[in-house]
């Protein structure tokens, strides 16, 4: 019997990764060597990470009525990606300097945003960051995130929050609206 496949996180933009709790649980050492910051929206008690890795805990359920801290998480991600913290990833032990000390690769800040499945809460938080910091419309953020992580699909309540978030950051304009019967519809054009 083959061991279960642990889905790796997907890089949404350079340095910003979207994944599930399984990366945090099953690949704890991977996180400690590859990521400098973590946003945990899993609402679960997960194994502790290295104390050197700042973790922003988002304690809420994946419910249409839960209120996401979109501004706060966007600011945390922005600050993390602008920081001078680096993840040190060890190279193969056979590659050594003349001194015999293994070399390493230093990578810029990398932020992992995860919830239970990497589908709804964490995807909405990443979309909010793209809207606020990179000027994406909600439509652009949604389709960009889905192009990198196909399963990304914030629940209807989170999408409604993202509509308001987009309006706040785009002079009252939005690319998604509530249609007949409360369905979400993309603006044409």
N, C-alpha and C positions, 0 to 999 in steps of 0.2 A: 504494500500500500504506500502510495506517495504521500509525503507530508503536505499539509495545506499550503497553498500559495499565499504569501502575504503581499497584498497590493502595496506597491510603493507609492509615495506621494507624487503628485504631478506638479511640475514647475509652471506657474501661471505667467509670471514675468521673471526676469533674472532676480534671484534671491528670495522669491515668494513662492512657497509651496503649499499645496492643498492636499490633505490626506485624511485618513481615518484613525480611530483609536488603535487599530491593529499595529500600525507602525510604532506607536508609542509603547505598546505592551510587548510586542514580539521582537522589536528591533531597537531596544533601549540603547544599546551601545552605538548603533547607527545614528540615532538622534544626537547623542552626546558628542560624536565626532563631526557631524555634518551641519548641525543647526546651532545658531547662537541665541535664538529666541523662539518661544513657542506660545501660540494662542490655543488654549484648551477649551473648546466649547462642548465637550462630551457630557458634562454633567454627571461624571462618574469619578469615583476614587481610583485613580490610576497610579501605577508605580511612580515614585519620585524620580526626578531627573537630577543630574548633577546640580549642586547649589550654584554653580557659575552660570547656569542657563536661566534667564528671567522667563517666568511663565505668567501669562495673563489668563486668569481663570474666568470663563463666562459660565455662570451657573444658571442655566435655564433649560427647559425641555424643548423638544422639537414640536412645538404647538403653535398653531396660528395665532394664539393669544399671547405668546411670550414676546417680551420687548427686548430686542437686540440692542446692545450698547454700540451702535454703529460708529458714532463719533470717537468714542474712547478707544475702540479697537483699531480704527483707522489711524489715530494718532500714535498708538503703540507700535503698529507696523511701520509707519513712516519714520518714527524715531529710531526703531531698530535697524531699518535698512540704511539709515543715514549715519549710524554709529560707527565707531572705529573698531568694534569687536570683530574678531575673526574666528572661524572654526579651523582647527588644525586637523588635517586628514593625513594620517600616516601613509607613506608610500610603502611599497614592498620592502621587506627587511633586507633583501639582497642589494638594494640600491643604497649605498653608503658613501659618505665622504671618506677621504683618506684617513680620517680619525677613527673610523669604524662606527660612528654614530649614525643611526638611520636618519635619512632625510625626511622631510615632511612638506606637504603642500599647504600653504595658507590661503584660505578662501575668504572672500568678503562675507559680510553678515548674510545669514540665511535664516528666514523665518518660516516655521511650519505652523500652519493653521489647520486644526483638525477638530472634528466632532466624532460621533460614533461611526458613521459611514463615509463621511466626506461628501455628503450629498446636499444637505439643506442648510443647517446653521453655519457651518464653516464656509460654504460657498457664498452665502449671503454676505458674510463678513468680508470676504475677499472682494466681492463685487463692490461693496461700499467703499473699500480702500481705493479701488480703481476709479470710482466716480469722484471721490473727494480729492485724491492726490494726483491723478493722471488725467483728469478732465474727461473721462469716458462718459458717454450717456449710459443710462441703464441698459438700453438695448445692446450697445457695444460691449459693455462689461459682461452682460449675460452670455452673449454668443462667444466672446473671447474665452471666458472661463469654461464654457461647454466645449469649445474646440480643444482645450487642453485636458479637460476631465469630463468625459461624456456623461457621466452619471450626475453631474452637478445640476440640482433642481431645487432651489429654495421653495418651501411651502408657500401657499397663497398669502398667509399672514405676513411672512417675511418679505414677499414681493411687494405687498402694499406698503410696508415700511420703507422699502427701497424706492418706491415711487416718491414718497414724501422726502426721502433723503436726496434723491435726484433733484427734486424741485428746490430744495434748500441750496444746493450747490450749483444749480443751473438756472438761476434767475426765474424761478417759478415754472420752468418748462419741464415736461416729462415726455418720455418716448413710449410709455406704457400707461394704459388707462383701464378703468373698470367699465366693461361693456354691459350689454343687456344681460340681466340675470346674475350680475356680479362676476362675470367671467373676465379674465385679464386679456387684453388685446393690445398688440403693438400698434403704435401710430404708423400710418402709411407715409412713405416718403423718406 
